[in-house]
Amino acid sequence: MKITYDISILGQGHANPKARTGIYRMVESLLTEIIKVENLDFKLVALNKNSSYWDSLAAEIYLESIDSYDFFYSYYPANFSVFFYKSLIRNYRLILQSNMGKKNFVYKMAQFIKILSESIDKKSTKIDLTYQDFSLYHSTYFPLPLLPQQTTRLLTIYDLIPQIFPDFVTPKVLKRGLEILDSVDITKDWIICISEHTKQDFCQYTGMNPERVFVTPLAASDNFYPVTDSPLIAQTQKKYHIPPEPYLLSLCTLEPRKNLKFLLQSYAQLLEQDQTIAINLVLVGVSGWKNNDIFQTIQNHPLLKKRVIVTGYIPDQDLSAIYSGALAFVYPSLYEGFGLPPLEAMQCGTPVITSNTSSLPEVVGDAGIMIDPNDQDQLSQAMLNLINSSTLRYELSQKGLIRAKQFNWEKCAAQTVEIYHQIHHA
């Protein structure tokens, strides 16, 4: 069985570190474990319905950085100078890492050259995949490409947000979400979902036979752990301008689905009821879309303006200290395909408050406080309970650590490989 695993998203995330979203981390973590499996004919490609030469070379650079290039197979001819492209990608990455603003001329040039190169490449490069000799193709995110009839196609679905909640996403994300599902043949293809809730949504939306849909729960990276080094926590907080005071933490892309305006209103209610509470609220994450109301809510409320800290993007290597330094992690999301941040928080020993909707109960179980993401009183009271009770915080911290151990990437990889064998012989 010749397995082809698409890592386009890893190339894209390597070129643009700020694009390393939850899906990037999921694909990378699963890959790390799958390549350890013995006797598996396993090749990595940057190949999907929307592939480009840029993605292919970015994936090559990514694999070179982790010393796994031997697994990679490129389907793209060098119709442009490989040296030129790779130099451009590396410089593009350096520009984005330097946190230069979008008004910077060099940044704009990098974006322009990337867009231009992809446009030229898609017009000049035509790849015929119908003759390729592999048994199973696994797309980890992007639409399935046209492949030989004898090739088994497998696609990972993370959520149905673009289809169920189109107002929660940008037009670009909506278009991609529709393209992903449109690429699926529900009578021939196979699907992996990351939670039972996502499987239910997918089968209901597409009409696919549930027997063709598998569930492999995800896990938090081993990089997330309880940090007990107080000076390190203090140093990391200072790095991101977090005051040396107790704080509640939320980590997500700043977008409507994450329900941050509701969180801010619940937090404001808490402060208004007792202004002696010296607790800050730290919001970590890149700025997404339709989020002006978040910043307006902060600016228009004197207590929030004083107590809310918006850090922007924080790289993974600093997140354990940020999680561990928090009094509690608050995540009142309206919908999640899995809910990785609460699991990361639990793995760091941080008490969790999260929504009782979608897949979140599957992840958190009884190890956190579950609230209705539309009930402001519930969330305010949950935060107050944790603030006032060190015993409750300790109990939830211990429960979270135990719960998090039920999820690991080695188990997810073993389940995925078992699915490969099962559908190959179906």
C-alpha positions in Angstrom: 0.0 0.0 0.0 1.6 3.3 -1.2 0.3 6.1 1.0 0.5 9.8 -0.1 0.1 12.4 2.6 -0.5 16.0 1.6 1.5 18.5 3.6 0.7 21.7 1.7 -0.5 23.4 4.9 2.9 22.7 6.5 4.7 24.4 3.7 2.4 27.4 3.9 2.8 27.6 7.6 6.5 27.4 7.4 6.6 30.2 4.9 4.3 32.3 7.0 4.8 31.5 10.7 1.8 33.5 11.7 -0.4 31.2 9.7 0.4 28.3 12.0 -3.2 27.8 13.2 -4.6 24.8 15.0 -4.9 22.8 11.8 -1.2 23.4 11.0 -0.3 22.0 14.4 -2.6 19.0 14.0 -1.2 18.0 10.7 2.4 18.4 11.9 1.8 16.5 15.1 0.2 13.6 13.3 2.9 13.5 10.7 5.6 13.4 13.4 4.1 10.2 14.8 3.1 8.5 11.4 6.6 8.7 10.0 7.7 6.6 13.0 5.5 3.7 11.9 7.5 0.8 10.5 6.8 -1.0 7.3 4.7 1.8 5.9 5.3 3.0 2.3 4.7 6.6 3.0 5.4 9.6 0.8 4.8 13.3 1.5 3.6 15.7 -1.2 2.3 19.3 -1.5 -0.4 18.2 -3.8 -4.1 19.0 -3.8 -6.7 20.5 -6.1 -5.3 24.1 -5.5 -1.6 23.3 -5.4 1.1 25.6 -6.6 4.8 25.5 -7.2 5.3 27.9 -4.3 3.5 25.4 -1.9 5.7 22.5 -3.2 9.0 24.3 -2.6 7.8 25.7 0.7 7.0 22.1 1.8 10.5 21.1 0.7 12.0 23.8 2.8 9.9 22.8 5.8 11.0 19.2 5.5 14.6 20.2 5.2 14.2 22.2 8.5 13.1 19.1 10.3 15.5 16.7 8.5 12.7 14.7 6.9 13.3 15.5 3.3 13.7 11.9 2.3 10.0 11.3 2.6 9.1 14.1 0.1 8.1 13.6 -3.5 7.6 16.6 -5.8 5.2 16.4 -8.8 6.1 19.8 -10.1 8.7 20.5 -12.8 11.2 23.3 -12.2 9.6 25.7 -14.6 11.1 28.6 -12.6 14.5 28.7 -10.9 14.4 26.6 -7.8 17.1 28.7 -6.2 15.1 31.9 -7.0 11.8 30.5 -5.5 13.5 29.1 -2.4 15.3 32.3 -1.8 12.1 34.2 -2.2 10.2 31.9 0.2 13.0 32.2 2.8 13.1 36.0 2.6 9.3 36.1 2.7 9.4 34.1 5.9 12.0 36.4 7.4 10.0 39.5 6.6 6.9 38.1 8.3 8.9 36.9 11.3 10.3 40.4 11.8 6.7 41.7 12.5 6.9 44.4 9.9 3.6 46.0 9.3 1.7 45.6 6.0 2.5 49.2 5.1 6.2 48.2 4.9 7.4 48.3 1.3 9.4 45.1 1.5 6.5 43.3 3.0 4.2 44.4 0.2 6.8 43.4 -2.4 7.1 39.9 -0.9 3.3 39.5 -1.0 3.1 40.8 -4.6 5.8 38.5 -5.8 4.2 35.5 -4.1 0.8 36.3 -5.7 2.3 36.9 -9.1 4.5 33.8 -9.0 1.5 31.6 -8.1 -0.6 33.2 -10.8 2.0 32.5 -13.5 2.6 29.0 -12.2 -1.0 28.0 -12.3 -1.4 29.2 -15.9 1.8 27.6 -17.1 2.0 24.3 -15.1 -0.5 21.6 -15.9 -0.1 18.4 -13.9 -1.6 15.2 -15.0 -2.2 13.0 -12.0 -4.3 10.3 -13.6 -1.3 8.1 -14.2 0.3 8.3 -10.7 1.0 5.0 -9.0 -0.1 5.2 -5.4 -2.8 3.3 -3.5 -4.1 5.8 -1.0 -4.1 9.6 -1.0 -4.8 11.5 2.2 -5.6 15.2 2.1 -5.1 16.7 5.5 -7.1 19.8 4.7 -7.4 21.0 1.1 -9.8 19.8 -1.7 -9.2 16.3 -3.1 -7.5 16.3 -6.5 -8.6 14.2 -9.5 -6.8 10.9 -9.2 -6.8 7.5 -11.0 -10.0 5.5 -10.3 -8.1 2.8 -8.5 -6.7 5.3 -6.0 -8.5 5.5 -2.6 -9.0 9.1 -1.5 -9.2 10.1 2.1 -10.0 13.6 3.5 -9.7 14.9 7.0 -12.6 17.2 8.0 -12.1 19.5 11.0 -15.5 21.2 11.2 -18.5 22.3 9.1 -18.3 26.0 10.2 -18.3 27.5 6.6 -21.4 25.4 5.8 -23.3 25.7 9.0 -22.3 29.2 10.1 -21.3 31.1 6.9 -21.6 34.4 8.7 -18.7 33.3 11.0 -16.1 33.1 8.2 -14.6 35.3 5.5 -15.7 34.9 1.9 -12.3 33.3 1.2 -12.8 30.7 3.9 -16.4 30.1 2.9 -15.3 29.5 -0.7 -12.6 27.0 0.4 -15.0 25.2 2.7 -17.4 24.7 -0.1 -14.7 23.6 -2.5 -13.5 21.0 0.1 -16.9 19.3 0.3 -17.5 19.7 -3.4 -14.4 17.6 -4.1 -15.8 14.6 -2.1 -17.6 11.7 -3.8 -19.8 10.5 -1.0 -20.2 7.1 -2.6 -16.4 6.4 -3.1 -14.3 8.6 -0.9 -13.6 8.2 2.8 -13.5 10.7 5.6 -11.8 11.2 8.9 -13.4 13.6 11.4 -11.7 14.9 14.5 -14.8 14.5 16.8 -18.1 12.7 17.0 -19.9 16.0 16.7 -18.1 16.9 13.5 -18.9 13.4 12.1 -22.6 14.0 12.9 -22.5 17.4 11.2 -20.7 16.1 8.2 -23.0 13.1 7.6 -26.1 15.2 8.1 -24.9 17.9 5.7 -23.6 15.6 3.0 -25.8 12.5 3.4 -22.7 10.3 3.4 -23.0 6.8 4.9 -21.6 7.0 8.5 -19.8 3.8 7.9 -17.5 5.7 5.5 -16.6 8.3 8.1 -14.1 7.6 11.0 -13.3 9.6 14.1 -9.8 10.2 15.4 -9.6 12.6 18.3 -6.7 14.9 18.3 -4.2 15.8 21.1 -2.2 18.7 22.4 1.4 18.9 21.5 4.0 17.6 24.0 5.4 21.2 23.9 2.5 22.2 26.2 3.3 21.4 29.9 2.9 22.9 33.3 5.5 25.5 33.8 6.6 25.8 37.5 9.5 28.2 37.0 8.1 31.5 38.3 10.9 33.6 36.9 10.3 32.1 33.4 6.6 32.8 33.7 7.3 36.4 34.8 9.8 36.9 32.0 7.4 35.6 29.4 4.6 37.8 30.7 6.8 40.8 30.5 7.8 40.0 27.0 4.2 40.4 25.9 3.4 43.3 28.1 1.3 41.3 30.6 1.3 43.1 34.0 2.6 41.1 37.0 -0.9 40.6 38.3 -3.4 37.6 38.3 -5.1 37.1 35.0 -7.7 35.1 33.2 -6.6 33.9 29.7 -8.4 33.3 26.4 -6.5 32.2 23.3 -8.0 32.2 19.8 -8.2 34.0 16.6 -10.1 37.2 17.2 -13.3 36.5 15.3 -17.0 36.2 15.9 -17.2 32.5 16.4 -15.0 32.7 19.4 -17.7 34.8 21.2 -15.2 37.3 22.6 -17.6 40.1 22.9 -19.8 37.9 25.1 -16.6 37.1 27.2 -15.8 40.8 27.5 -19.4 41.6 28.6 -19.4 38.8 31.2 -16.0 40.0 32.5 -17.2 43.6 32.7 -20.3 42.4 34.6 -17.9 40.7 37.1 -15.8 43.8 37.6 -18.9 46.0 38.0 -20.3 43.8 40.7 -17.0 44.0 42.7 -14.4 46.6 41.6 -12.0 45.3 44.3 -11.3 42.3 42.0 -7.7 42.9 40.7 -7.9 40.4 37.9 -6.9 41.1 34.3 -8.1 39.5 31.2 -5.5 38.5 28.6 -6.6 37.9 25.0 -4.0 36.0 22.9 -4.3 35.5 19.2 -4.0 37.0 15.7 -6.6 39.5 14.6 -9.2 37.8 12.4 -12.2 39.3 10.8 -15.4 41.1 11.9 -13.8 41.9 15.2 -14.2 45.7 15.4 -16.9 45.2 18.1 -14.3 43.5 20.3 -12.0 46.5 20.3 -14.9 48.9 20.6 -16.2 47.1 23.6 -12.8 47.4 25.3 -12.4 51.1 24.4 -15.9 52.1 25.4 -15.8 50.5 28.9 -13.4 52.2 31.4 -12.9 49.0 33.5 -12.2 46.9 30.4 -9.9 49.5 29.0 -7.9 49.3 32.2 -8.0 45.5 32.7 -7.9 43.8 29.2 -4.6 43.1 27.5 -4.5 42.1 23.8 -1.2 40.5 23.1 -1.6 39.5 19.4 0.2 36.4 18.2 2.4 34.5 20.6 4.6 31.6 19.3 4.2 28.1 20.6 7.4 28.1 22.5 6.1 30.8 24.9 2.5 29.6 25.3 3.1 27.0 28.1 4.3 29.8 30.3 1.4 32.0 29.4 -1.1 29.2 30.0 0.6 28.2 33.3 0.7 31.7 34.6 -3.1 32.2 34.2 -5.6 31.8 37.0 -7.9 30.1 34.5 -8.5 29.6 30.8 -11.8 30.9 29.5 -13.1 29.7 26.1 -16.8 30.5 25.4 -16.7 29.5 21.7 -20.0 29.1 19.9 -18.8 26.2 17.8 -15.7 24.0 17.6 -14.8 21.0 15.5 -12.6 19.8 18.3 -11.4 22.5 20.6 -7.6 22.3 20.9 -6.9 25.4 23.1 -8.9 24.0 26.2 -6.9 20.8 25.8 -3.7 22.7 25.7 -4.7 24.6 28.8 -5.6 21.4 30.7 -2.3 19.8 29.7 -0.6 22.9 31.3 -2.6 22.3 34.5 -4.7 25.5 34.0 -8.4 25.3 35.1 -10.8 25.6 32.1 -14.1 27.3 31.6 -15.7 26.5 28.3 -18.9 26.1 26.4 -21.3 23.2 26.7 -21.8 23.1 22.9 -20.5 21.3 19.8 -17.5 19.1 20.4 -16.2 20.9 23.5 -17.9 18.5 26.0 -16.1 15.6 24.2 -12.7 17.2 24.9 -13.2 18.7 28.4 -15.6 16.2 29.9 -16.0 16.8 33.7 -12.5 18.3 34.0 -13.7 21.9 33.4 -16.7 24.2 34.1 -19.2 24.0 31.2 -21.3 27.1 30.6 -24.0 28.2 28.1 -22.2 30.5 25.7 -25.2 32.8 25.6 -25.7 33.1 29.4 -23.7 36.0 30.7 -24.6 35.3 34.3 -23.4 31.8 34.0 -20.0 32.8 32.7 -19.6 35.7 35.2 -20.4 33.3 38.1 -18.0 30.6 36.8 -15.2 33.1 36.6 -16.0 34.5 40.1 -16.1 30.9 41.5 -12.6 30.2 40.2 -11.2 33.6 41.3 -12.5 33.1 44.9 -11.6 29.4 45.4 -8.1 28.1 45.3 -9.5 24.7 46.1 -11.7 24.6 43.0 -8.8 25.8 40.9 -6.6 23.0 42.3 -9.3 20.3 41.7 -9.9 21.4 38.1 -6.1 21.6 37.5 -5.7 18.0 38.6 -8.7 16.8 36.7 -7.5 18.6 33.6 -4.0 17.0 33.7 -5.6 13.6 34.0 -8.1 14.3 31.2 -5.4 15.5 28.9 -3.5 12.2 29.1 -6.4 10.5 27.4 -5.5 12.3 24.2 -2.1 11.7 22.6 -0.7 11.8 19.0 0.7 8.3 19.1 -2.8 7.0 19.6 -4.2 9.3 16.9 -1.5 8.1 14.5 -2.1 4.4 15.3 -5.8 5.0 14.6 -5.1 6.7 11.3 -2.8 4.0 10.1 -5.5 1.4 11.0 -7.9 3.4 8.9 -5.5 3.3 6.0 -5.4 -0.5 6.1 -9.1 -0.8 6.7 -10.2 1.3 3.7 -7.5 -0.1 1.5 -8.9 -3.6 1.9 -12.6 -2.5 1.9 
